[in-house]
Amino acid sequence: MNELVQRFLRYVSFNTQSNPSNLDCPSSEGQITFAQFLKQELEQLGLANAIYDRESLAA
């Protein structure tokens, strides 16, 4: 399986469904977990200034 397909399958394994009773953004723990995962992945790919800031996500 090529790397792009593997990456896609990792991404879709996260439950990122929103929580309609939560007005915050991100609205679910799954969305937060996915954002943290993406930051880590971007750093592993060499992006030096990847930032996960819960406060800026809520803005």
C-alpha positions as CSV (number, residue, x, y, z in Angstrom):
1,M,0.0,0.0,0.0
2,N,1.5,3.4,-0.9
3,E,2.2,6.0,1.7
4,L,-0.6,8.4,0.7
5,V,-3.2,5.6,1.1
6,Q,-1.7,4.6,4.5
7,R,-1.8,8.3,5.7
8,F,-5.5,8.6,4.5
9,L,-6.4,5.4,6.4
10,R,-4.8,6.7,9.6
11,Y,-6.7,10.0,9.2
12,V,-10.1,8.3,8.8
13,S,-9.5,6.1,11.8
14,F,-10.1,9.1,14.1
15,N,-13.6,9.8,15.3
16,T,-13.8,13.6,14.5
17,Q,-17.6,13.8,14.6
18,S,-18.7,17.1,16.2
19,N,-20.6,17.3,19.4
20,P,-23.7,19.3,18.7
21,S,-24.3,20.1,22.4
22,N,-20.8,21.8,22.6
23,L,-20.5,25.2,21.1
24,D,-16.7,25.2,21.4
25,C,-14.5,24.5,18.4
26,P,-13.2,21.9,18.4
27,S,-16.3,20.4,19.9
28,S,-15.2,16.9,20.6
29,E,-12.2,15.0,22.2
30,G,-11.7,13.2,18.9
31,Q,-11.2,16.5,17.1
32,I,-8.6,17.6,19.7
33,T,-6.8,14.2,19.5
34,F,-6.7,14.5,15.7
35,A,-5.3,18.0,15.8
36,Q,-2.6,16.9,18.2
37,F,-1.8,13.9,15.9
38,L,-1.5,16.2,12.9
39,K,0.9,18.5,14.7
40,Q,3.1,15.6,15.6
41,E,3.0,14.2,12.1
42,L,3.8,17.6,10.6
43,E,6.8,17.9,12.9
44,Q,8.0,14.4,11.8
45,L,7.7,15.6,8.2
46,G,10.1,18.4,9.0
47,L,7.8,21.4,9.6
48,A,9.5,23.3,12.4
49,N,6.8,25.7,13.4
50,A,3.7,23.5,13.7
51,I,1.7,24.7,16.6
52,Y,-1.2,23.1,18.5
53,D,-2.8,25.8,20.6
54,R,-6.2,24.9,22.1
55,E,-7.0,28.6,22.8
56,S,-6.5,29.6,19.1
57,L,-8.6,26.7,17.9
58,A,-11.5,27.9,20.0
59,A,-11.3,31.4,18.5
